[in-house]
Amino acid sequence: MDIRSLMHRAVSFNRDREAIVHGSQRLTFTESWRRGLRLANALLALGLKPGDRVGSLEDNGIPAADFFVAAAIANIVRVPLYPRNSAETHGHMLGHTGCRAVIASDIYAGELDGLSDTLPALERIITRDDGYENWLAGFPDDDPGIDVSPDDYFIIRHTGGTTGLPKGVAYTHRAWLAAGRDWTLLFPPIEPGDKCLHIAPISHGSGYLFVPMWLSGACNILHDHFDATAAMDCIEAEPIQYLFVVPAMLNLMNRDPKARSRDFSKLKCLQTGAAPITNDTALTAREIFGDTLWQGYGQTEAVPVTMMGPRQWFAEIEGSEPLRSCGLVLPFADVEIWDENNNPLPQGEEGEIALRCDGQMSGFWEDPEATEGRMVDGWVMTGDVGMIDRNGYLYLLDRAGDMIVSGGYNIYPAELENVLCDHDAVVEAAVFAVPDERWGESPLAVCTINEGAGVTEAELVAFCADRLGSYKRPREVVLTKEPLPKSAVGKIQRKVLREPYWEGHKRRISGS
């Protein structure tokens, strides 16, 4: 099976249902497919061929949906770029994947200036300006009849680039369909006419839901930026049945002044992932949205491998602590905990999380050295520290590289962040290692606090010591009223906050 054929079949079954919504624009499946056909023919007319890679730099919107559909029709491989990345990173993503063209919204086109001069393979930069609609209308909506194989590449996504430049992860049609299948496998059934809200970019985690919704006759509703109140308005007014958010977004939605007076009775599934979630955010969201919360875990390299719904997440189960888990191992995934010699550990022991699933990479795009460092006998090594309990719950303790070693004790930032966010005065928190002459490293916390909150640094240090013990308390707490820095997909960037404290140190690790 390939995505193009399955999407076309869904159009024939749902031709007059709404497929794509952005602002006041509402397209049926037939209308969206025809726009995709026109764009596919436009790209082919420019000399692009099936299998060519084409970058895109855009927010959610009708044009983004056009390219999603057109690439499937023309069998062109999408390479999403991420707004807010540097020009150097854009150039790396386009260059190492050999993109022959890139499509950009006019508001982002300036970020690509000069790249054609430095990237020999990049022949065209297509800017979507006010003339886009007229340009698109000039091409036929005939099917170009391109053959597609399940093992052809569908998309190349990039890792977050936490170590070095971002690495390309290529999905075939088969792998992308498997990822979508596993992502929605345990969800309440998707029915024709259901609506999925994308408030995170469809170039990122939310994009895994685009194809399953389309194939099921559901509507993909696109927001081009995240606004908590606008998202809540949409969930209530449309109404929305499905959406994906990162925890930082959910935290802000929880704080909407009207949250508890809204009607979310039509919502089936509010799924969160891509970063650890605090107890407070999860429990508050449950109060607001009811038993609709789902949580999953995976990486760009292998996704998803766990999932759990409200009955598993908020249950009391002997031998487990579901509230701190990131889900139950999925039926079609393998998850193990390995020691430093790549040997599986017994249930209940901590080590590196190793993954294997149908929706995983076969390797990094044209980077055998990086592939060798991350794959062992078909397993993807995550770099995450975790544990699986006897009931199949996976616990993500932290990134191995973010772990703080203080006086010989291992301290996981996520554990401290979770406790800090339990305090009524704290909106969000980031914890990271700073040099310490005596202990090697010590945890430092930066906390955004509520307007008017009278909490002090000493109170928060004592709060952590009381909950976790004195050796895990932060050495210092920095209080701010400003939001913490976040990535393009809403993840709090510990690295940005940490860097000033390590100036003059050759390594971002310290020892006593």
C-alpha positions as CSV (number, residue, x, y, z in Angstrom):
1,M,0.0,0.0,0.0
2,D,1.1,3.6,-0.7
3,I,-0.1,6.9,0.6
4,R,-1.1,8.3,-2.7
5,S,-3.4,5.4,-3.6
6,L,-5.0,5.4,-0.2
7,M,-5.6,9.1,-0.1
8,H,-7.2,9.0,-3.6
9,R,-9.5,6.2,-2.5
10,A,-10.6,8.3,0.5
11,V,-11.4,11.1,-1.8
12,S,-13.7,8.8,-3.8
13,F,-15.6,7.8,-0.6
14,N,-15.7,11.3,1.0
15,R,-15.8,13.7,-2.0
16,D,-18.2,16.2,-0.5
17,R,-17.1,16.1,3.1
18,E,-14.8,18.8,4.5
19,A,-11.1,17.8,4.3
20,I,-9.1,20.9,5.1
21,V,-9.9,24.1,7.1
22,H,-7.8,27.1,7.6
23,G,-9.4,30.3,8.9
24,S,-12.4,31.0,6.7
25,Q,-11.3,28.6,4.0
26,R,-13.0,25.3,4.0
27,L,-12.2,22.7,1.3
28,T,-13.9,19.4,0.5
29,F,-11.9,16.3,-0.2
30,T,-12.5,16.9,-4.0
31,E,-11.4,20.5,-3.8
32,S,-8.3,19.7,-1.8
33,W,-7.3,16.8,-4.1
34,R,-7.8,19.0,-7.2
35,R,-5.5,21.7,-5.7
36,G,-3.0,18.9,-5.0
37,L,-3.2,17.7,-8.6
38,R,-2.6,21.2,-9.9
39,L,0.5,21.7,-7.6
40,A,1.8,18.2,-8.6
41,N,1.5,19.1,-12.2
42,A,3.2,22.5,-11.6
43,L,6.1,20.8,-9.9
44,L,6.5,18.2,-12.6
45,A,6.3,21.0,-15.2
46,L,9.3,22.6,-13.6
47,G,11.3,19.5,-14.4
48,L,11.1,17.8,-11.0
49,K,10.9,14.0,-11.1
50,P,9.5,11.3,-8.8
51,G,11.9,10.7,-6.0
52,D,13.3,14.2,-6.0
53,R,13.5,15.9,-2.7
54,V,11.8,19.3,-2.3
55,G,12.0,21.4,0.9
56,S,9.2,23.4,2.4
57,L,9.4,26.4,4.8
58,E,5.9,27.3,5.9
59,D,3.3,27.4,8.6
60,N,0.1,25.4,8.7
61,G,-2.4,26.5,6.1
62,I,-4.1,25.6,2.8
63,P,-0.7,25.9,0.8
64,A,0.9,23.5,3.3
65,A,-1.9,21.0,2.7
66,D,-1.6,21.6,-1.0
67,F,2.1,20.5,-0.9
68,F,1.3,17.5,1.4
69,V,-1.2,16.2,-1.1
70,A,0.8,17.2,-4.2
71,A,4.0,15.5,-3.0
72,A,2.1,12.2,-2.5
73,I,0.5,12.5,-6.0
74,A,3.8,13.3,-7.8
75,N,5.9,10.9,-5.6
76,I,8.1,13.8,-4.5
77,V,9.9,13.5,-1.2
78,R,9.0,16.4,1.2
79,V,11.8,17.8,3.4
80,P,10.2,20.1,5.9
81,L,12.3,23.0,7.2
82,Y,11.5,24.6,10.5
83,P,10.7,28.3,10.9
84,R,13.0,29.9,13.6
85,N,16.0,27.7,12.5
86,S,19.1,29.5,11.3
87,A,19.9,30.0,7.6
88,E,22.8,27.7,8.2
89,T,20.5,24.9,9.4
90,H,18.1,25.5,6.4
91,G,21.1,25.1,4.1
92,H,22.3,22.0,5.8
93,M,18.8,20.3,5.6
94,L,18.4,21.2,1.9
95,G,22.0,20.4,1.1
96,H,22.6,17.0,2.6
97,T,19.3,15.7,1.2
98,G,20.0,17.0,-2.2
99,C,16.9,19.1,-2.6
100,R,16.3,20.4,-6.1
101,A,13.7,22.9,-5.0
102,V,12.2,24.5,-2.0
103,I,8.8,26.0,-1.5
104,A,8.6,28.9,1.0
105,S,5.9,31.2,2.3
106,D,6.7,34.8,1.4
107,I,7.2,35.7,5.1
108,Y,10.0,33.1,5.3
109,A,11.5,33.5,1.8
110,G,14.2,35.9,3.1
111,E,15.6,33.2,5.3
112,L,16.7,31.3,2.1
113,D,18.5,34.2,0.5
114,G,21.8,33.2,-1.1
115,L,21.3,29.4,-0.7
116,S,21.1,28.8,-4.4
117,D,24.6,30.1,-4.7
118,T,26.0,27.7,-2.1
119,L,23.9,24.6,-2.9
120,P,24.7,23.2,-6.3
121,A,21.7,20.9,-6.4
122,L,19.2,23.6,-5.4
123,E,17.7,24.8,-8.7
124,R,14.6,26.7,-7.6
125,I,13.2,28.6,-4.7
126,I,9.4,28.9,-5.2
127,T,8.0,31.7,-3.1
128,R,4.3,31.6,-2.3
129,D,3.3,35.3,-2.5
130,D,0.0,37.0,-3.5
131,G,0.2,35.4,-6.9
132,Y,0.2,31.9,-5.7
133,E,-3.5,31.2,-6.4
134,N,-3.3,32.5,-9.9
135,W,-0.2,30.6,-10.6
136,L,-1.7,27.3,-9.2
137,A,-4.9,27.8,-11.3
138,G,-2.8,27.9,-14.4
139,F,-2.0,24.2,-14.2
140,P,-4.4,21.3,-15.0
141,D,-6.1,19.1,-12.4
142,D,-5.5,16.0,-14.4
143,D,-3.9,13.0,-12.7
144,P,-0.3,12.8,-13.9
145,G,-0.4,9.0,-13.3
146,I,2.8,8.7,-11.4
147,D,3.6,5.2,-10.2
148,V,4.3,4.9,-6.4
149,S,5.8,1.9,-4.6
150,P,5.3,1.3,-0.8
151,D,9.1,1.4,-0.5
152,D,9.5,4.7,-2.2
153,Y,10.5,7.5,0.2
154,F,7.6,9.8,1.4
155,I,9.3,12.3,3.7
156,I,12.6,13.2,5.3
157,R,12.2,14.6,8.7
158,H,15.1,15.9,10.8
159,T,16.1,15.3,14.4
160,G,16.3,18.2,16.8
161,G,20.0,18.6,16.4
162,T,20.7,18.5,20.1
163,T,24.2,17.2,19.2
164,G,25.7,18.6,16.1
165,L,23.7,19.4,13.0
166,P,20.2,17.9,12.5
167,K,20.2,14.4,11.0
168,G,17.7,13.3,8.3
169,V,15.3,10.5,9.0
170,A,13.7,9.1,5.8
171,Y,10.3,7.4,5.9
172,T,9.0,5.2,3.1
173,H,5.3,5.2,2.3
174,R,5.1,1.9,4.2
175,A,6.9,3.2,7.3
176,W,4.8,6.4,7.4
177,L,1.6,4.4,7.2
178,A,2.8,2.1,9.9
179,A,3.6,5.1,12.1
180,G,0.1,6.5,11.6
181,R,-1.5,3.1,12.2
182,D,0.3,2.6,15.5
183,W,-0.2,6.2,16.5
184,T,-4.0,5.9,16.3
185,L,-4.3,2.1,17.0
186,L,-5.7,2.5,20.5
187,F,-7.5,5.8,20.1
188,P,-11.3,6.0,20.1
189,P,-12.3,5.1,16.5
190,I,-11.9,7.9,13.9
191,E,-15.2,8.3,12.1
192,P,-16.0,10.1,8.8
193,G,-16.8,13.7,9.6
194,D,-14.6,13.9,12.7
195,K,-12.3,16.9,13.0
196,C,-8.7,17.0,14.0
197,L,-7.1,20.3,15.1
198,H,-3.5,20.9,14.2
199,I,-2.1,23.7,16.4
200,A,1.4,22.3,16.2
201,P,3.0,22.3,12.7
202,I,2.1,19.4,10.4
203,S,5.8,19.3,9.6
204,H,6.3,18.0,13.2
205,G,4.4,15.6,15.6
206,S,1.0,16.8,14.6
207,G,1.7,15.7,11.0
208,Y,1.5,12.1,11.9
209,L,-2.2,12.5,12.4
210,F,-2.8,14.1,9.0
211,V,-2.9,10.9,6.9
212,P,-4.9,8.8,9.3
213,M,-7.5,11.5,9.5
214,W,-7.7,11.9,5.7
215,L,-7.9,8.1,5.2
216,S,-10.8,7.9,7.7
217,G,-12.8,10.7,6.1
218,A,-12.1,13.1,8.9
219,C,-11.3,16.8,8.5
220,N,-7.8,18.4,9.2
221,I,-8.2,21.9,10.7
222,L,-5.0,23.9,10.5
223,H,-3.9,26.8,12.8
224,D,-0.9,28.7,11.5
225,H,0.3,29.6,15.0
226,F,-0.4,28.5,18.6
227,D,-2.7,30.7,20.7
228,A,-4.2,29.0,23.8
229,T,-7.5,30.9,23.7
230,A,-8.0,30.5,20.0
231,A,-7.3,26.8,20.3
232,M,-9.8,26.4,23.1
233,D,-12.4,28.4,21.1
234,C,-11.9,26.1,18.1
235,I,-12.1,22.9,20.1
236,E,-15.5,24.1,21.5
237,A,-16.9,25.7,18.4
238,E,-16.1,23.3,15.6
239,P,-16.3,21.0,17.7
240,I,-13.0,19.1,17.6
241,Q,-12.6,15.3,18.3
242,Y,-8.8,14.9,18.0
243,L,-5.7,17.0,18.5
244,F,-2.0,16.7,19.4
245,V,-0.2,19.1,21.7
246,V,3.2,19.3,23.4
247,P,3.0,19.6,27.2
248,A,4.0,23.3,27.2
249,M,1.0,24.1,25.0
250,L,-1.3,22.1,27.2
251,N,0.0,23.9,30.3
252,L,-1.0,27.2,28.7
253,M,-4.4,25.9,27.6
254,N,-5.0,24.8,31.2
255,R,-4.5,28.4,32.3
256,D,-7.1,29.8,29.9
257,P,-9.5,31.9,32.2
258,K,-12.6,30.3,30.7
259,A,-11.2,26.7,30.5
260,R,-13.4,25.2,33.2
261,S,-16.6,26.8,31.8
262,R,-16.3,25.5,28.2
263,D,-18.0,22.6,26.6
264,F,-15.6,19.9,25.5
265,S,-18.1,17.1,25.4
266,K,-17.4,16.2,21.7
267,L,-13.7,15.8,22.3
268,K,-12.5,12.2,21.9
269,C,-8.8,12.4,22.2
270,L,-6.3,15.1,23.3
271,Q,-2.9,13.5,22.8
272,T,0.3,14.9,24.2
273,G,3.9,13.9,23.8
274,A,7.3,15.0,22.5
275,A,8.4,16.1,26.0
276,P,7.9,15.0,29.6
277,I,4.6,16.2,31.2
278,T,4.3,17.2,34.8
279,N,1.8,15.8,37.2
280,D,0.2,19.2,37.7
281,T,-0.3,19.7,33.9
282,A,-1.8,16.2,33.4
283,L,-4.2,16.4,36.4
284,T,-5.3,19.9,35.6
285,A,-6.0,19.0,32.0
286,R,-8.0,16.0,33.1
287,E,-10.2,18.3,35.3
288,I,-10.8,20.5,32.3
289,F,-11.0,18.1,29.3
290,G,-12.3,15.0,31.1
291,D,-11.2,11.5,30.3
292,T,-9.9,12.4,26.8
293,L,-6.1,12.6,27.5
294,W,-3.7,10.3,25.8
295,Q,0.1,10.2,26.0
296,G,2.7,8.5,23.8
297,Y,6.4,8.2,23.4
298,G,8.7,7.8,20.5
299,Q,11.4,9.6,18.6
300,T,11.7,10.9,15.0
301,E,13.9,7.8,14.5
302,A,11.2,5.4,15.7
303,V,7.6,6.4,16.4
304,P,5.4,5.6,18.2
305,V,6.3,2.8,20.7
306,T,4.1,3.5,23.7
307,M,0.6,4.9,24.1
308,M,-1.9,5.1,26.9
309,G,-5.4,6.6,27.4
310,P,-7.1,8.0,30.4
311,R,-8.1,4.7,31.9
312,Q,-4.4,3.6,32.0
313,W,-2.9,6.9,32.7
314,F,-4.9,7.9,35.7
315,A,-5.4,4.4,37.1
316,E,-4.2,3.0,40.4
317,I,-2.3,-0.2,39.6
318,E,-0.2,-2.2,42.0
319,G,3.4,-2.2,41.0
320,S,3.1,0.9,38.7
321,E,3.0,4.6,38.9
322,P,1.0,5.5,35.7
323,L,1.0,9.2,36.3
324,R,4.8,9.3,35.9
325,S,4.8,7.0,32.9
326,C,4.9,7.9,29.2
327,G,2.7,5.0,28.2
328,L,2.3,1.3,27.8
329,V,4.3,-0.6,25.2
330,L,2.3,-0.8,22.0
331,P,1.3,-4.2,20.5
332,F,3.5,-3.7,17.3
333,A,6.5,-2.2,19.0
334,D,9.5,-3.6,20.8
335,V,10.9,-1.6,23.7
336,E,13.8,-2.8,25.9
337,I,16.1,-1.2,28.5
338,W,19.8,-1.9,27.8
339,D,22.9,-1.6,29.9
340,E,26.1,0.1,28.7
341,N,27.1,-3.2,26.9
342,N,23.8,-3.3,25.0
343,N,22.4,-6.2,27.0
344,P,18.7,-6.1,28.0
345,L,18.0,-5.4,31.6
346,P,15.3,-7.0,33.8
347,Q,12.0,-5.2,34.4
348,G,12.4,-2.4,36.9
349,E,16.0,-1.6,36.2
350,E,17.2,1.7,34.7
351,G,19.2,2.0,31.5
352,E,19.0,3.3,27.9
353,I,15.8,2.8,26.0
354,A,16.1,0.8,22.9
355,L,13.3,0.7,20.3
356,R,12.2,-1.3,17.3
357,C,9.0,-0.8,15.3
358,D,7.5,-0.7,11.8
359,G,7.6,3.1,11.7
360,Q,11.3,3.5,12.2
361,M,14.3,4.6,10.1
362,S,16.6,2.2,8.4
363,G,19.3,4.8,9.1
364,F,20.2,8.5,8.9
365,W,20.1,9.9,5.4
366,E,23.5,9.5,3.8
367,D,25.2,9.4,7.2
368,P,26.5,5.9,7.9
369,E,28.7,7.1,10.8
370,A,25.8,8.6,12.7
371,T,23.7,5.5,11.9
372,E,26.3,3.2,13.3
373,G,26.2,5.3,16.5
374,R,22.5,5.0,16.9
375,M,21.5,1.6,15.6
376,V,22.4,-1.8,16.9
377,D,21.2,-5.0,15.1
378,G,18.1,-3.1,13.9
379,W,17.3,-1.5,17.2
380,V,17.3,2.3,17.6
381,M,19.2,3.6,20.6
382,T,17.4,6.6,22.0
383,G,19.9,8.3,24.3
384,D,17.0,8.4,26.8
385,V,17.3,6.8,30.2
386,G,14.2,4.8,31.2
387,M,12.6,1.8,33.0
388,I,9.8,-0.6,32.2
389,D,7.8,-2.0,35.1
390,R,6.1,-5.4,35.4
391,N,2.8,-4.1,33.9
392,G,4.4,-2.7,30.7
393,Y,4.5,1.0,31.7
394,L,7.6,2.8,30.3
395,Y,9.1,5.6,32.4
396,L,11.2,8.2,30.7
397,L,13.6,9.4,33.4
398,D,15.5,11.9,31.2
399,R,17.9,12.4,28.4
400,A,21.2,10.7,29.1
401,G,23.0,13.9,28.2
402,D,20.9,16.0,30.5
403,M,21.5,13.9,33.6
404,I,23.2,15.7,36.4
405,V,25.9,13.9,38.3
406,S,26.3,15.6,41.6
407,G,28.7,14.1,44.2
408,G,28.3,10.7,42.6
409,Y,24.4,10.9,42.6
410,N,22.4,10.8,39.4
411,I,19.8,13.6,39.3
412,Y,17.2,13.7,36.5
413,P,16.1,17.3,35.6
414,A,12.6,16.1,34.6
415,E,12.0,14.8,38.1
416,L,12.9,18.2,39.7
417,E,10.9,20.1,37.0
418,N,7.8,18.0,37.8
419,V,8.0,18.8,41.5
420,L,8.6,22.5,40.9
421,C,5.5,22.7,38.6
422,D,3.4,21.2,41.4
423,H,3.9,24.4,43.3
424,D,1.0,26.8,42.8
425,A,3.2,29.8,42.0
426,V,5.2,28.1,39.2
427,V,4.0,28.2,35.6
428,E,6.9,26.3,34.0
429,A,10.4,25.2,35.0
430,A,13.7,24.1,33.5
431,V,16.4,22.4,35.4
432,F,20.0,21.8,34.2
433,A,23.5,21.2,35.4
434,V,25.9,24.0,36.4
435,P,29.5,23.6,37.5
436,D,30.1,23.1,41.2
437,E,33.6,23.1,42.7
438,R,32.7,20.7,45.5
439,W,30.2,18.4,43.9
440,G,31.3,18.6,40.2
441,E,27.8,19.6,39.1
442,S,24.7,20.9,40.8
443,P,21.1,21.4,39.6
444,L,20.0,25.0,38.9
445,A,16.3,25.8,38.2
446,V,14.8,28.6,36.2
447,C,11.1,29.1,37.0
448,T,8.5,31.2,35.4
449,I,6.1,32.3,38.2
450,N,2.6,33.6,38.2
451,E,2.0,37.3,38.1
452,G,1.7,38.6,41.7
453,A,3.1,35.4,43.2
454,G,5.1,36.0,46.4
455,V,7.2,32.8,46.4
456,T,10.9,33.1,47.1
457,E,13.9,31.1,45.8
458,A,14.4,29.7,49.3
459,E,10.8,28.4,49.5
460,L,11.2,26.5,46.2
461,V,14.5,25.0,47.2
462,A,12.9,23.8,50.5
463,F,9.8,22.6,48.5
464,C,12.1,20.3,46.4
465,A,14.1,19.1,49.4
466,D,11.0,18.1,51.2
467,R,9.6,16.2,48.2
468,L,12.8,14.6,46.9
469,G,15.5,14.8,49.6
470,S,18.2,17.3,50.2
471,Y,20.7,15.9,47.7
472,K,18.3,16.5,44.8
473,R,17.3,20.0,45.7
474,P,18.5,22.8,43.3
475,R,21.5,24.7,44.4
476,E,19.8,27.9,43.1
477,V,16.4,28.9,41.7
478,V,16.1,31.8,39.3
479,L,12.7,33.4,39.2
480,T,11.3,35.1,36.1
481,K,7.9,36.4,34.8
482,E,9.0,35.7,31.2
483,P,8.1,32.5,29.3
484,L,11.0,30.1,29.1
485,P,12.7,29.7,25.6
486,K,11.1,27.1,23.4
487,S,11.9,25.3,20.2
488,A,9.7,25.6,17.1
489,V,7.5,22.8,18.4
490,G,7.1,24.2,21.9
491,K,9.8,22.2,23.8
492,I,11.5,24.1,26.6
493,Q,15.2,24.6,25.6
494,R,17.3,23.7,28.6
495,K,20.4,24.1,26.5
496,V,19.8,27.8,25.8
497,L,19.4,28.5,29.5
498,R,22.4,26.4,30.4
499,E,25.0,27.8,28.1
500,P,25.8,31.1,30.0
501,Y,26.8,29.1,33.1
502,W,29.3,27.0,31.1
503,E,31.3,29.8,29.5
504,G,35.0,29.1,29.7
505,H,34.5,25.3,30.1
506,K,35.6,23.1,27.3
507,R,33.0,20.4,28.0
508,R,29.4,20.8,29.2
509,I,30.1,18.4,32.0
510,S,32.0,18.9,35.2
511,G,33.6,16.7,37.8
512,S,34.9,17.2,41.4
